[in-house]
Amino acid sequence: MPTGTETSPLRRAPSWPDGWTDLLLRATLAPDDIALGAWRRWSAMRDLSDITPHETKLLAPLGLRLATLDPDAPLRPSVERLVRTHWLHTQLKIGETIPALDILLEAGITFMVFKGAAQYAEGLAAASRRLMGDVDVLVSPAQSTAALTALDAADWEHVDGTSTAYLKGAETALQRGNLRKGRYGEIDFHTRAFHYASNSARLETALWDAAVPATLAGRRLLVPSPTDSLLIILAHAAVGRGAAWAVDVMTRMERQAIDWDRLVRIARERGLVPSCLAGLGYMRQALCAPVPPEVIADLAASSASVGEKLKYRAHIRDWEDRTLLDRATDRVANRLLVKRGFPPIVDGRPTRPGAPLRWRFGRRTPVADSGGVADRHEIRPGNLEGRSEFVLRLAVERPKARRWVFIETFADGRSVARLAFKTGSSKRSGATERLFHVKLPRDNPAPGALVLVSRPTCFLSPSLPDADRCLSEPLPFRIAGVWAL
């Protein structure tokens, strides 16, 4: 146990739950006197018809407590009906996702399930009626390509339409994301357990060595150790405004033995002190959770770098709510952390239209003629002239409704870029043309061929309405020009 004394009240951290989610967490996890007051304040001001998804996740465990906390609450029957619906959805999700785990087991892939799936595998989810949107799966980077190949053979597809070929040809850090099959099946595929942290070979080996066996739907598999699971939850707690993490933390603290010395040490080594201190500080101060005061004192006394603090602050808001300042802060944090030995940031965002000034001022060489309209195009080897940078002019017939167009580019089977633009108008017809600046990998400056393939804009679920399917399917395109720089 870390050494230290009782801590004074902590200053409120920016990532602490607030507003409605804070009230629901207090109603769910705090002592009875605090919980009853928080529940009555929330129920007096909220309507179940317009609550957020974050609130819905918290109503599931709260509904169990209401039986003793406020059994005659007018909202209690409605809460139970709402929770049962979402609980059923979670069970359907797990049932249709288990075949993906079977595929990995049959292919000899070593993997762990973590976060919510680990709560289920360890028998911790029923006590809190844990709702879950997907099954988080962690695969070692050495086996990620084999895992993706096995899943692709069984028709598991990326939710944003990215092909498995593109994922397999990308850097390992980009081999991630949600894969779906059928109506409910969905796994969140990871090669790292943390969104961003130091991942030295020693730390990653320790994570896998400490993993413990568990059972999910009758399948024997691995989950992180209780201490590692708690650290992973705390690291994710500071990303976005969700608050169900606090229920998972409380469940683990009450039901499992946590090696607090190890948690503090790894938090320091991975650069996760700000998020761990914030999460555990909220648990102890707002919810009266049994977090040892020595742990809070030791984390508070730990030195976190400027990069670690900026990274923590940049990710507090949900992705769609992040400001320009948040994104700028994130870029600064990435540069500072890379200098300190953290893994380089690999930008997986699509490439948007644009061409460099040197192309616009004539410093370019045409290397391909215009072609016909198709879903796939290949620029022949003889036309590439050993160049490593190109400007592509792509053209599509403008659809009647506004939509995205995604085009993957490959060089000798290696993923180069995922091009993206919007087009469509109910008032205008004709072609939409866009310019893209494409850079080949530095270690592959003279490819045998440059291949472009149009992709769906999302997973084409069997339940997708025809109108949405029409706006999501691959859109044929034409190469209107290719120039080498």
N, C-alpha and C positions, 0 to 999 in steps of 0.2 A: 504494500500500500504506500502511495506517495506520502511524504511527510508534510505536515502543515497544520494550521490551526483553523478554527471556525472562521469562515469568510464573512466580511461585511456585505450588505446588499450590493448586487452587481448593477452597473448601469445598464439600462435597457439596450439590448443589441438590436441593430437594424432588421435582422432576420426573424426576430421573435414574432410569433403569430399575434395578430391584432384583430380588432373588430369582432365580427360574428364568429370567426373560427376560434379566437381566443376564448370567447364565452362558452362555446361548445366544448372546447378542451377542458376548461375548468369544470363544466357540468359533468364531463365524462370521467375525469381523472383526479380532481381535487378532493379534499376531505368534504364530508357531507354538508357542513354549514356553508362552505364556499360554493359547492356544486349546486345546491338548491337555489341559491340566489342567482347564480349565473344562468341556470336553466330558465328560471322564470323571467329574467330580463330578456333572454334571447327569444323565448316563445311569445312574449308580449309584443315583440317588434317585428317578427319575421312571419312570412307566409310560405308554406311548403311549396307553393306553385312557382316561386321564383328564387329558390335558394340555389347556391352555386354547387358545382360538383365537389368542391372541397368540403362544403358543409354536409353534403349527402354522405360522404365517406365517414364523417364523424357521427352521424346519426345512428349508424349501425351499432357501434359499441354502446352509445348512449342509450339506445332503446332498451338494452338489457338492464341498465341501471335504473331506468325510470320505474321499473316494477317495484322497487323499494324506495327510491328517492322521491318520487311524486306519482304514486300509482293512480291517482284520480285526475291526472293532467288531461285536459280536453284534447290536446294534440296527440296523446299517446297512441290511440288506435290508428290515426293517419300516419304517424311515424312508422309504426309496425308494418303497415301495408306498403309504404314506400321502400322500407328496408328489405322486405321479403322479395319485392320485384328485383332490386339490385343484387340481392344475395343469390337469387336464381340465375341472374345473368353471369355472376362470377362462377357459379358451378358449371354452367354451360361453357364458359370460356375455358375453364380448366379441362373439362371433358374433351373438347375439340383440340386442345393444345397438347395433351398427353402423347398423341401419336408422333409429334415432333421429337419429344424426348426419347420415345422408342427408337426412332430413326438414328439418333445420336448414339444410343446405347448399342444398337446392332452394328453401327459402323465403327465401334471401338473408340469413340471420341470421349476423352476425359472432360467432364464439365461439372459445374456447380449450378444449382439454382439459388438465388439470393433474393433479398428484400421480401416482398409479400409471399413469393413462392416458398421461401425458406420457412416463413411462419407456418405455412400449411404443412410442409414436410416434417417439421419438428413438433407438430401437434399444438401449436400456439395460437392458431388463427380462430378456432371455434370459440374460444373464450371471449374474443372481441368481435366476432362476426366480420372478419377482415374482408373488405371488398377489394377487388383487384381487376385492373384493366388488361393486364398481360402477364406472362410468366417470364421473369428475368433469368436469362441463361448466360453464364460466364464460361467461355471456352479459352483455353490457352492459345496465345498467338501462333504457336507452332502448329496447331491443329485447326485453325480457323478456316483455312481454305478447304480442307477436307470436310469440315462440318457444313460449310455452305454448299459444297458439291452434293453432299448427301441430302440436304434439305431441298435443294433445287430439283433433284431427281424425283422427289415426291411432291413437286409443284407448290412448295412454299415460296411466296413472292414478297418482295419488299413493299411496304405500304405506300411509298412515294413513287412506285413504278420503276425504280432502279433495277437493272438486270443483275442476276447473280454473276454473270460474266464480268460486269463492271466492278462489282464488289470484289471478286476474286482477283481481278487485275489491278486493284487499288492497293495503296499502302495498307499495312495491317491495321494502323490506327483508324482507317476509314471502314474497316470491315465490321460494321455495327449497324444497329437500327432494328426496327420492328418488321418481322416477317409474318405474313398472314396466310391462312388457307381456310376455305369454307366461310361460314357466316360468323363464327365466333373464335376460331383458332388464331392465336397470336402469341408469338414469343418476342421478347426484346433481347436481341442478340448482342453480346458484349465480348470484347477481348480484354477489357479492363473493368475492374469493379467500381472504379471511381470516375466521375466526370473528368476531373483533372487533379492529379496528385503525383508526387514523386513515385516512380514505378521501377526502381532499380531491380536488377535480377535477384538480389538478396531479399528484398521486400516481397516480390512476387512469389519467390520460392517458399518463403515463410507462410504466405497466405494459403498456398496450396497444401503445404505440409500440415498445416493446422486444421484443414478441412475435416469434417466429421460425417459419417454416413447417416442418412435419414431415409424416410419412405414417403413418396408422393404418389397417391393413387395406385399403391401396390408396387411401385417401381423403386428399387434401391438405387440411390444416387447420393451425391455429395452436397453438403451445404457448408458455408463458412463456419468457423468456430463461433460460439456465442459472443466472444469479445470482438472478433473481426466483424461479425454481423452488426453489432452495436455501432462500431466505428463506421461501417458503410452507411448505416441508417443516418447517423449524425452528419456525415459528409454530404449526403443527399438532402438533408433537412434544410440546408441553407440555400438550396437551388429552387427558386419558385416559391409560391405562396401556399402550397399544400401544407396540411398540418397533421395528416394521419400518421406521420412518422412518430409523433409523440406517443401515440397509443402503442406502437410497436416497441418503442424504447421502454415504456413502463412495463409492458408485458415481459420483456426479456429481463429487466432488472428484478422483477418480482419472482420469476420462475427459474432463472438460471444464475449460475455463478459467473460473475464477470471478473476477469483479471484486470483490475484497474491500473496496475503498474504497466502492464503491456499496452493497454489502450492509450495511456498518456504518452508512452515512449513512441509508439507507432504514429500517433497523431503528430508528434514533433517531426519525426523522420519523413513523413509523407507531406508535410506542409499543410496540415488540416487543423491546426490549433484554433484559428478563429471560428470555424464552423462548429467544432466540438465544444468549445467553451460557450458559444452562444446557445447551442442546443441543450447541453447539460445545465447551464445557468437558468434557462427558462424552466426546465423540468423541476429543478430544486426550488427556485424562487416563486414561480407562478403556480406550480401544481403540488408543491410540498413533496416531491418525489424523493425517494431514499438515495440520493446521490451523495456519496461521502464528501464532506466539506474539504477534505484533504485533496481530493481530485480537482475540485474547482480552484483551490488555492494553487495547486501545482500547474494547472493549465494557464491560470491568470499570470503566473510568474514566468511562463515560457516565453521565449523570444520568437515572435513571428516577424518575418521579413516584410518589407513594404509590398513586395509582389504578392505575398500570400494574403495580406490584408486587402489589397485592391481586388484580387481575384474573388475573395469572399463577397465583397460589396457589389461587384459587377453582376453577380448571378442571383441576387436576392429576389428580383422581380421575375414573374413568369416571362418566358421568351417573347411572347407577343406584346408584352407591356414594357419591355426594356427601352430606355431612352437612348438618344445619341450619346449622352454622357456615359451611360452604362457600357455601351459598346466601345467607346474610346478608352474607358477605364480598363476594360477587358484586354484590349490590344496592348496597352502599356504593361499590364500585369504579365501578359504572356512573354513579352520581351524580357522583363526583369527576371522571371522565373527560369526561362531557358538559359540565361547567363549563369544561373545558380545550379545548373545541371538537371533541371526538370526536362521531361521529354518535349521535343519541338511540337508546336501546334500544327496540326495538319488540317487545313481548311477544306471541309467537305461541302461547302455551299456551292450551288450551281454558278457557272460563269455567265455573267450578264453581257448584253451587247456592248460593243465598243471596239475601237481600233486605235493604235498608237499614232502619235503625231507624225512619226517618220513615214508611216504608210500614207497618210493624207498629203504629205508633201512630196510624194512620188518616189520614195526610196523603197521600191518593191519590184518584184519580178513575177509576172504571171506564170503559173505552173500547171494550170488545168483549165480546160474549156468547160462551158456550161453543159449540164447533163439533163436527163429527163427527170420526171417526178417519180419518187419511190420512197419506201420506208428505209432503205439501206443504200449507201453509196460507198464506193471504194476509190480512192485516189491512187493511181497506179504507181509502182515503184520508180519507173523512169522519170516521173514528173517531179519528184521530191527534191532532187538536186542536192541531197545531203544537208538541207536546211533544218533548223530546229525550231523556227518560229514561223507561224503562218497567220494570214488574215483570211477568213472564210466569209463569203457572202452567201447567205442562205435565204431561200425564198419559199413561202408557202401560200397557197390560195387562202384568202381571208375567209374564215367561217362566219356564219351569221350571228353567232354568239361569242362573247368574249371568253377566252380560254388560254391556258398555258400550253406551250410547246416545249418538250424536253428532247434533246438529242445527245446521245452518248458518243464520245469519240475515243478511238483506240489506235495505238501504234504497235504493231506486231503483238497484239493480244494484251498489251498493257493499257490500263485505263489512263486517259489523258485529261479529259474534262467532260463535265456534264453541262451542256449549253442550255440556256433557258430564256424564253421571252414570251410575251403575251401578244395575242392578235385576236381579231374578230370584231365585226361591227354589223349591225342590222341595217345600216344606211349606206355602207360603202362595200364595193366588190373589188376584185382584182387581187394582186399579190402583195404580200407583206415581205419586205426584205430587211435583213439584219446582218450587221457585220460582227464578227467575233475574232478576238485575238487568242490564238492557241499556241501554247509553249509545250514542246515535247520534253520528256524527262531528260535531265542533264546527262545521264549515262546511256541514253539511247537517241543520239542526235540524228541518226540516219536510218529511219525505219524502212522496212520493206514495203509497207502500205499504211495509209491513213484511212481508217474506216469510220463512217458516221452512221448511226442507227437511231431512228425515231422510237421513242418509248411512251408508254402510257403515263399519265400524270398522277396516277394513284393505283392502288390495288383494285383490280376489277372484281369486286365481290359479286357472288351470285345474286345477292339481294340488291345490287346497285340498280336504281331506276334507269330505264332506257334513256331518258333525257340526260342524266348525269353520265351515263356510259358513253354517249355520243360526244360529250365534251371532254372525255378522259382518255379515249383510245388514241393510239399513235396517229400522228398527222403526217401524211406523205409530204416530202419536201424536195426541193431542187437545189443543186449547188450552182449558184449564179456566178461564182468566181472564186479562185484560190490564188493567193499571192504569197511568195516566200519573202521574208524580211532579211 
